[in-house]
Amino acid sequence: MPDTGCVQELILVGLSTRVLAESAVRGGIRVIAIDLFADLDTREAAHCIAVPSLLEGHLIAAIERAFPGNSSPQLVYASGIDTDPDLVRSLSQTVDLIGNPAGVLQTINSPDRFFALLDSLSIPYPESCFHKPANPGDWVVKLAGTQGGTGVFSASHNIPVGAVCYYQKRLPGPSLSVLFLANSQDARVIGFNTQWNDRLDPLSPYRLSGIVNHAAITYEQKKQLCEYIAKLVKSASLVGLGTLDFMIEDGCCKVLEVNPRPSASMALFDERYPAGLLNEHIRAVAGCLGPEVRQDGRALGGFQIVYANQTGVIGDSLVWPVWVKDRPAPGSRISIDDPLCTVTAKGDSIVVVRELLAKRGQLIGASCFA
């Protein structure tokens, strides 16, 4: 069994925990996965508990069900948790948290604090403000506490009264990200990604659609990003796996946000680590960063989220192709625009990978309902 320190069993919590659960198998770690889907992939990798929401009451009940008594289990959180520092603070009273604490999340997820931090570190970001600009057509509005692009709209969008939001100048070009490991003092860059959205849902035009583990950026731009991450890790005391989202304007990398927890993009690099990236996350939180792993240019791959274009029920006799992940269980009811599953692909270039993902997404989207 690979070295996982004192961790032999832990809880995974998030919107979807499949990627972490599969990485746990590589690392020889037994996990109990608590998420909204309890899909077939997660069930194959872990004992799985589905919850109706990520509200504190539902999560605490699930944790107590998994670990009855007075034990204090160890917990790693994924997306859907890090945007709620109060929830993380509350969970920390019940579990031994392996990840960034609530105070760090408060800084990273509060727009005013985050921009102030970037300013103090001389890290550039797109022009931003907290009031609706006079020319909203050149801007987007972002709701604080959202993820995966679900809270991003055209600046002309009507925002609910009292919602915490900010406006940001729209930049041309693709959205990019860099996956890294941190131990509060140092960082290791794992890889660079290109992200995209399908803009098919008018209610969520910037929702994440897919990621490929390659970004067409220069050596100097990679150096810029490494410097940004090094500054942020030390100043914000970041630990474990995280991602920095950015775009490029006039050759300069401009930071959009930091996601201070394991992200779905780790699935595109996990096989390069013999004990899996979940194990590396655990070690990094404990202060240990392993040696850099050389990127293999031949391992170009990506995934694309398939959103349902109709409402239906997953058939009992459906045989999923091997390139499908996040497979819903038979009998699952899927509503229109819900995430249906994830398709994966590998290829020799971003163009080839994206074309294959698009074909597979169309194929599976038309064939999975009873």
Residue pairs with C-beta under 8 A, 6 or more apart in sequence:
1 28
2 26
2 27
2 28
2 274
2 275
2 276
2 279
3 275
3 279
4 27
4 28
4 29
4 275
4 279
4 282
5 282
5 283
5 286
7 29
7 74
7 98
7 282
8 29
8 30
9 29
9 30
9 31
9 32
9 73
9 74
10 29
10 30
10 31
10 32
10 73
10 74
10 75
10 76
10 98
11 31
11 32
11 33
11 34
11 63
11 66
11 67
11 73
11 74
11 75
11 76
11 95
12 20
12 21
12 24
12 31
12 32
12 33
12 34
12 35
12 46
12 75
12 76
12 77
12 78
13 34
13 35
13 54
13 59
13 75
13 76
13 77
13 78
13 81
13 91
14 20
14 35
14 54
14 77
14 78
14 79
14 80
14 81
15 35
15 36
15 37
15 54
15 78
15 79
15 80
16 35
16 36
16 37
16 39
16 42
16 78
16 79
16 264
16 326
17 31
17 33
17 34
17 35
17 42
17 46
17 48
17 78
18 33
18 35
18 37
18 39
18 41
18 42
18 45
18 325
18 326
19 78
19 262
19 264
19 266
19 267
19 270
20 31
20 33
20 76
20 78
20 262
20 266
20 278
21 31
21 33
21 41
21 42
21 45
21 46
21 48
22 41
22 45
22 267
22 270
23 266
23 267
23 270
23 276
23 277
23 278
23 279
24 30
24 31
24 45
24 46
24 276
24 278
25 45
25 276
26 270
26 271
26 273
26 274
26 275
26 276
26 278
26 279
27 275
27 276
27 278
27 279
28 275
29 278
29 279
30 46
31 45
31 46
31 47
32 46
32 47
32 48
32 49
32 66
32 67
33 42
33 45
33 46
33 47
33 48
33 49
34 48
34 49
34 51
34 59
34 62
34 63
34 66
35 42
35 48
35 50
35 51
35 78
36 50
36 51
36 52
36 53
36 54
36 80
37 50
37 326
37 328
38 48
38 49
38 50
38 329
39 326
39 327
39 328
39 329
40 320
40 327
40 328
40 329
41 325
41 326
41 327
42 48
43 329
47 66
49 62
49 65
49 66
51 58
51 59
51 61
51 62
52 58
54 80
54 81
54 84
54 87
56 87
56 90
56 91
59 87
59 91
60 91
60 94
63 73
63 75
63 91
63 94
63 95
66 73
67 73
72 94
72 95
72 96
73 95
73 96
74 95
74 96
74 97
74 98
75 91
75 95
75 96
75 97
75 98
75 99
76 98
76 99
76 262
76 278
76 281
76 282
77 88
77 91
77 97
77 99
77 261
78 261
78 262
78 263
79 147
79 148
79 259
79 261
79 263
79 264
80 147
81 87
81 88
81 91
81 261
82 88
82 99
82 100
82 105
82 109
82 147
82 259
82 260
82 261
83 105
83 109
83 145
83 146
83 147
84 105
84 145
85 102
85 103
85 105
85 106
85 109
86 102
88 97
88 101
88 102
88 105
89 101
89 102
91 97
92 101
92 102
98 240
98 281
98 282
98 285
99 239
99 240
99 260
99 261
99 281
99 285
100 108
100 238
100 239
100 240
100 242
100 260
100 261
104 236
104 237
104 238
104 239
104 260
105 260
106 113
107 113
107 114
107 117
107 236
108 114
108 236
108 238
108 257
108 258
108 260
109 144
109 145
110 144
111 128
111 130
111 142
111 144
111 164
111 166
112 130
114 257
114 258
115 125
115 128
117 232
117 235
117 236
118 124
118 125
118 255
120 235
121 228
121 231
121 232
121 235
123 228
123 231
123 232
123 255
124 252
124 253
124 254
124 255
125 254
125 255
125 256
126 168
126 169
126 171
126 247
126 249
126 254
126 256
127 168
127 169
128 166
128 167
128 168
128 169
129 166
129 167
130 165
130 166
130 167
131 167
132 141
132 155
132 167
133 139
133 155
133 167
136 154
136 155
136 156
136 167
137 154
137 155
137 156
138 155
138 169
138 170
139 154
139 155
139 167
139 168
139 169
139 170
140 152
140 153
140 154
140 155
140 167
140 168
140 170
140 206
141 152
141 153
141 154
141 155
141 157
141 159
141 165
141 166
141 167
141 168
142 151
142 152
142 165
142 166
142 167
142 168
143 151
143 152
143 159
143 163
143 164
143 165
144 151
144 164
144 165
144 166
145 151
145 164
146 152
147 259
148 207
148 208
149 197
149 204
149 206
149 207
149 208
150 204
150 206
150 207
152 205
152 206
153 159
153 205
153 206
154 205
155 167
159 165
168 256
171 247
171 248
171 249
171 254
173 247
173 248
173 249
174 194
174 195
174 196
174 247
175 194
175 195
175 196
175 197
175 245
175 247
175 256
176 192
176 193
176 194
176 195
176 215
176 217
176 245
176 246
176 247
176 248
177 192
177 193
177 195
177 211
177 215
177 243
177 244
177 245
177 246
177 263
177 265
178 189
178 190
178 191
178 192
178 193
178 215
178 225
178 229
178 243
178 244
178 246
179 189
179 190
179 191
179 192
179 193
179 241
179 242
179 243
179 263
179 265
179 266
179 269
180 187
180 188
180 189
180 190
180 229
180 233
180 241
180 242
180 243
180 244
181 187
181 188
181 190
181 240
181 241
181 242
181 280
181 281
181 284
181 289
182 188
182 229
182 233
182 238
182 239
182 240
182 242
182 284
182 289
183 233
183 239
183 284
183 285
183 286
183 287
183 288
183 289
184 233
184 234
184 237
184 238
184 239
184 287
185 233
185 234
186 230
186 233
186 289
187 226
187 229
187 230
187 233
187 238
187 289
188 289
188 290
188 292
189 222
189 225
189 226
189 229
189 292
190 266
190 269
190 277
190 293
191 213
191 265
191 268
191 269
191 295
192 213
192 214
192 215
192 217
192 222
192 225
193 211
193 212
193 213
193 214
193 215
193 265
193 268
194 211
194 212
194 214
194 215
194 216
194 350
195 208
195 210
195 211
195 245
196 209
196 210
196 211
196 354
197 205
197 206
197 207
197 208
197 209
198 207
198 209
198 307
199 205
199 206
200 307
201 207
201 307
201 337
203 337
204 337
207 307
208 305
209 304
209 305
210 302
210 303
210 304
210 305
210 354
210 357
211 264
211 265
211 268
211 302
211 303
212 268
212 300
212 301
212 302
212 350
212 353
212 354
213 265
213 268
213 269
213 299
213 300
213 301
213 302
214 300
214 350
216 350
217 225
217 248
217 253
218 251
221 248
221 251
221 253
224 252
224 253
225 244
225 246
225 253
228 244
228 253
228 255
229 244
232 238
232 244
232 258
236 258
236 260
238 258
238 260
239 284
239 285
240 260
240 261
240 262
240 281
240 282
240 284
240 285
241 261
241 262
241 263
241 266
241 277
241 280
241 281
241 284
242 258
242 259
242 260
242 261
242 263
243 258
243 259
243 263
243 265
244 255
244 257
244 258
244 259
245 255
245 256
245 257
245 258
245 259
246 253
246 254
246 255
246 256
247 253
247 254
247 256
248 254
262 277
262 278
262 281
264 303
266 277
267 303
267 325
268 301
268 302
268 303
269 277
270 276
270 277
271 299
272 293
272 295
272 296
272 299
273 279
273 280
273 293
280 290
283 289
283 290
299 346
300 346
300 347
300 348
300 349
300 350
300 353
301 344
301 345
301 346
301 347
301 353
302 344
302 345
302 350
302 353
302 354
302 357
303 325
303 342
303 343
303 344
303 345
303 357
304 342
304 343
304 345
304 354
304 357
304 358
304 360
304 361
305 339
305 342
306 339
306 340
306 341
306 342
306 343
306 361
306 364
306 365
307 337
307 338
307 339
307 340
308 334
308 335
308 336
308 337
308 338
308 339
308 340
308 365
309 336
309 337
309 365
310 336
310 369
311 333
311 334
311 335
311 336
312 333
312 334
312 368
312 369
312 370
313 331
313 332
313 333
313 334
313 369
313 370
314 328
314 329
314 330
314 331
314 332
314 334
314 368
314 369
314 370
315 330
315 368
315 369
315 370
316 330
316 331
316 370
318 330
318 367
318 368
318 370
320 327
320 341
320 364
320 368
321 360
321 364
323 343
323 344
323 345
323 360
324 341
324 342
324 343
324 344
324 360
324 364
325 341
325 342
325 343
325 344
326 339
326 341
326 342
327 341
328 334
328 340
328 341
334 340
334 369
340 364
340 365
340 368
341 364
341 368
343 357
343 360
343 361
343 364
344 357
345 353
345 356
345 357
345 360
346 353
347 353
347 356
